[in-house]
Amino acid sequence: MNNAIAEAHSIEQVVEIINASKAGHSSEYFGGTDTREAEEMAGQYAWEAAEESGYTDNESIEAHLDILAEAGAKFEFRVALDNAINRKKQ
């Protein structure tokens, strides 16, 4: 998947991308523009972080969203969590 979250190199960049989306701006990345909703991006980040860590239970996914929110990302937590959990089923 080629998109802004996958192209980010730090959690600070992820926060910046999510907050730009929440403010109605698209995020530029190598090869295009990402116009997805902040909650979809946060869900993607949480799922990929959980998958990378080897812990894909719902509590671990939720913990990654907590970290993202604590870092300053603005998104609807429940919607992002649902998005991340749905990625597990794909």
C-alpha beads as a LAMMPS data file, in Angstrom:
LAMMPS data file: protein, C-alpha beads

90 atoms
89 bonds

1 atom types
1 bond types

-500.0 500.0 xlo xhi
-500.0 500.0 ylo yhi
-500.0 500.0 zlo zhi

Masses

1 110.0

Atoms # bond

1 1 1 0.000 0.000 0.000
2 1 1 1.449 3.320 -1.035
3 1 1 0.138 6.225 1.049
4 1 1 1.208 8.976 3.417
5 1 1 1.179 6.816 6.573
6 1 1 3.302 4.116 4.921
7 1 1 5.749 6.802 3.748
8 1 1 6.105 8.468 7.187
9 1 1 9.442 8.049 8.936
10 1 1 8.448 8.972 12.494
11 1 1 5.452 9.202 14.795
12 1 1 5.750 12.984 14.546
13 1 1 5.214 12.761 10.796
14 1 1 2.237 10.429 11.334
15 1 1 0.704 12.944 13.764
16 1 1 1.272 15.774 11.282
17 1 1 -0.358 13.775 8.461
18 1 1 -3.379 12.793 10.581
19 1 1 -3.882 16.332 11.881
20 1 1 -3.634 17.773 8.370
21 1 1 -6.320 15.334 7.257
22 1 1 -8.522 16.242 10.241
23 1 1 -8.180 19.902 9.218
24 1 1 -9.363 19.054 5.701
25 1 1 -5.994 19.040 3.959
26 1 1 -4.588 16.219 1.868
27 1 1 -1.145 14.858 2.700
28 1 1 1.588 14.797 0.116
29 1 1 3.833 11.754 -0.053
30 1 1 6.279 10.288 -2.504
31 1 1 4.208 9.477 -5.551
32 1 1 0.878 11.121 -4.767
33 1 1 -1.616 12.704 -2.428
34 1 1 -3.453 10.950 0.396
35 1 1 -7.003 12.231 0.892
36 1 1 -8.281 9.651 3.387
37 1 1 -9.990 10.514 6.661
38 1 1 -7.889 10.954 9.815
39 1 1 -9.575 7.962 11.466
40 1 1 -8.684 5.664 8.574
41 1 1 -5.064 6.810 8.723
42 1 1 -4.909 6.380 12.513
43 1 1 -6.446 2.924 12.191
44 1 1 -3.904 1.961 9.559
45 1 1 -1.055 3.170 11.761
46 1 1 -2.341 1.299 14.821
47 1 1 -2.881 -1.947 12.921
48 1 1 0.516 -1.838 11.194
49 1 1 2.279 -1.002 14.470
50 1 1 0.512 -3.861 16.244
51 1 1 1.260 -6.262 13.414
52 1 1 4.922 -5.236 13.393
53 1 1 5.163 -5.802 17.154
54 1 1 3.612 -9.261 16.857
55 1 1 0.744 -8.394 19.208
56 1 1 -2.463 -7.996 17.215
57 1 1 -5.038 -8.377 19.990
58 1 1 -7.537 -5.543 20.356
59 1 1 -5.879 -4.204 23.509
60 1 1 -2.535 -3.858 21.736
61 1 1 -4.165 -2.080 18.809
62 1 1 -5.889 0.256 21.264
63 1 1 -2.556 0.924 22.993
64 1 1 -1.021 2.055 19.697
65 1 1 -3.925 4.472 19.213
66 1 1 -3.376 5.754 22.762
67 1 1 0.270 6.448 21.939
68 1 1 -0.747 8.235 18.755
69 1 1 -3.287 10.389 20.619
70 1 1 -0.763 11.172 23.367
71 1 1 1.673 12.293 20.654
72 1 1 -0.925 14.869 19.588
73 1 1 -2.887 13.224 16.773
74 1 1 -6.510 14.394 16.509
75 1 1 -8.987 11.691 15.495
76 1 1 -12.184 10.023 16.652
77 1 1 -10.762 7.226 18.802
78 1 1 -13.623 4.717 18.482
79 1 1 -13.840 5.094 14.692
80 1 1 -10.068 4.634 14.340
81 1 1 -10.162 1.587 16.630
82 1 1 -12.954 0.019 14.588
83 1 1 -10.971 0.705 11.414
84 1 1 -7.845 -0.925 12.851
85 1 1 -9.729 -3.999 14.111
86 1 1 -11.429 -4.395 10.731
87 1 1 -7.977 -4.485 9.096
88 1 1 -7.241 -7.571 11.196
89 1 1 -10.091 -9.378 9.447
90 1 1 -8.797 -8.642 5.938

Bonds

1 1 1 2
2 1 2 3
3 1 3 4
4 1 4 5
5 1 5 6
6 1 6 7
7 1 7 8
8 1 8 9
9 1 9 10
10 1 10 11
11 1 11 12
12 1 12 13
13 1 13 14
14 1 14 15
15 1 15 16
16 1 16 17
17 1 17 18
18 1 18 19
19 1 19 20
20 1 20 21
21 1 21 22
22 1 22 23
23 1 23 24
24 1 24 25
25 1 25 26
26 1 26 27
27 1 27 28
28 1 28 29
29 1 29 30
30 1 30 31
31 1 31 32
32 1 32 33
33 1 33 34
34 1 34 35
35 1 35 36
36 1 36 37
37 1 37 38
38 1 38 39
39 1 39 40
40 1 40 41
41 1 41 42
42 1 42 43
43 1 43 44
44 1 44 45
45 1 45 46
46 1 46 47
47 1 47 48
48 1 48 49
49 1 49 50
50 1 50 51
51 1 51 52
52 1 52 53
53 1 53 54
54 1 54 55
55 1 55 56
56 1 56 57
57 1 57 58
58 1 58 59
59 1 59 60
60 1 60 61
61 1 61 62
62 1 62 63
63 1 63 64
64 1 64 65
65 1 65 66
66 1 66 67
67 1 67 68
68 1 68 69
69 1 69 70
70 1 70 71
71 1 71 72
72 1 72 73
73 1 73 74
74 1 74 75
75 1 75 76
76 1 76 77
77 1 77 78
78 1 78 79
79 1 79 80
80 1 80 81
81 1 81 82
82 1 82 83
83 1 83 84
84 1 84 85
85 1 85 86
86 1 86 87
87 1 87 88
88 1 88 89
89 1 89 90
